[in-house]
Amino acid sequence: MLFSSPIFLFLFLPLVLAGNFALPTRWRNAWLLGASLLFYGWGEPIFALFMLLSIGANWVFGLSVQRLRDRPSRAKAVVALAVVFNLGLLGYFKYADFVWEQLGLALHALGVIDGPLPRAGILLGDSEFVTTNLITQAGAIRLPIGISFFTFHALSYVIDIYRRDSDAQQNPVGFALYLSLFPQLIAGPILRYKDIAPQLSTRKVTLDGFAYGVRRFVVGLGKKCLIANVCFVPVDRIFALGAGELTTELAWIGITCYCLHLFYDFSGYSDMAIGLGHMVGFRFRENFDMPFVSRSITEFWRRWHISLSTWFRDYLYISLGGNRVAAWRASFNLILTFTLCGLWHGASWNFLIFGFLHGVLLVLERRPAFARVLEWPVLPHLYVLGVLVVSWVLFNCRDLAHAGWFLGALGGAGEFSSVLHPIGRHMQPVHWCALVAGVFFALPYASRLAAWRDGVIASSARSPRAQALQVARTAALFLLFWFSAAELAGSTFNPFVYFRF
């Protein structure tokens, strides 16, 4: 079930909101937990069992760590067990195929075997249950949606208890709701338990908060349906072209559309998650802050997927020693952290190189000479955009060979004209409109205008100007929802891109 699907918008969400308002406060956590498990298990019920397994195990881990706080060595052993359990599940489902494939290639190169190793069917067994529920027809292990996110939620919970940043949740329903809360379950933002714990026990849905949640959700839906989905159509066509068919112009159009697709798809999901949270009384942290205005890769990661970058900083980089160690070790820690951040996005060499590249650049940006260059006008923005172009090519290409000749086409290796693949064949007027709108709304001008409008409404709500702005805002939101629903009705592409991470 997707946020941007008719069954969610017109059936699931209204029923969840109605129940949340109708039930007494003490029953709301149980209601939202049931709704969250239904939401998660809608398409793949088998994976709801893995979610329940993760909930039960990590609840016990948390209670055990708190009980052993006065015995640090044993508490640390429980934390280690929790890390092994959670990363073991994540590693099995997300990385077993990749590791198995690379092992097979290595053994083949050494002459130990004549062909590739058997796929997941051999690893898991041949029962009808396994082949039906846990592996694909191609033999690859099925990836539970959102496993990267709820694994990080569970790890931060146990580690925070060990660090005494929060206390263990005594109520299993409260903990289960934290780990499975449907607004952020599948693609974030990544939540910290210490931020959510007070809201699990006491929260209130106000009229203003609910109205803000509706506005935020509709804006996110518009981002997803009217920009991300529309931009994906030429992306899908252009990235499917062969090396001899891809022209330089099409390569640049394709990667520009993909940059916008990725940003609006994921930030749109975050907006919808934050909006849904407000509708049921939860407050989530922001996950994006105008990332394309960044003047360095360091600044970019402070603005892009903020909940992920801060998670890696607080739970990996600092644990490795952070900046408290020798300069060479701090550089190594940073590169390792971002290499693993890249691997978190997917099991392939593309993502490993993506993370390693960003880690190296973050280290270089700490050098005084590099930092002085970043103070120049214009050049820092071009540098960041250039890095992002290379990064997103790695994100969307199927392998390194594909990425290599796509980057070559961007550099001019592609022909500058083509009879077989003219631009008009891949870019219709609606796609150009989405591209232009995507560029405009990625810049700070629209947000500044919205901030001015909201300031006028807040300061003088009864003035004619404020009332006119309120009417205009309501009308714009209604039209945005209307056009988004119309796009959903005729769209063939709808899944969120971060579901595969």
PEPENOR-V898281 format. One line per field, one symbol per residue. ss: DSSP state (h for helix, s for strand, l for the rest). Layout:
ss=???
//
This chain:
ss=lllllhhhhhhhhhhhhhhhhhllhhhhhhhhhhhhhhhhhlllhhhhhhhhhhhhhhhhhhhhhhhllllhhhhhhhhhhhhhhhhhhhhhhhhhhhhhhhhhhhhhhllllllllllhhhhhlllhhhhhhlslllllslllllhhhhhhhhhhhhhhhhlllllllllhhhhhhhhhllllllllllllhhhhhhhhhlllllhhhhhhhhhhhhhhhhhhhhhhhhhhhhhhhhhllllllllhhhhhhhhhhhhhhhhhhhhhhhhhhhhhhhhlllllllllllhhhlllhhhhhhhllhhhhhhhhhhhhlllllllllhhhhhhhhhhhhhhhhhhhlllhhhhhhhhhhhhhhhhlllhhhhhhlllllhhhhhhhhhhhhhhhhhhlllhhhhhhhhhhhllllllllllllhhhhllhhhhhhhhhhhhhhlhhhhhhhhhhhhhhhhllllhhhhhhhhhhhhhhhhhhhhhhhhhhhllllllhhhhl
//
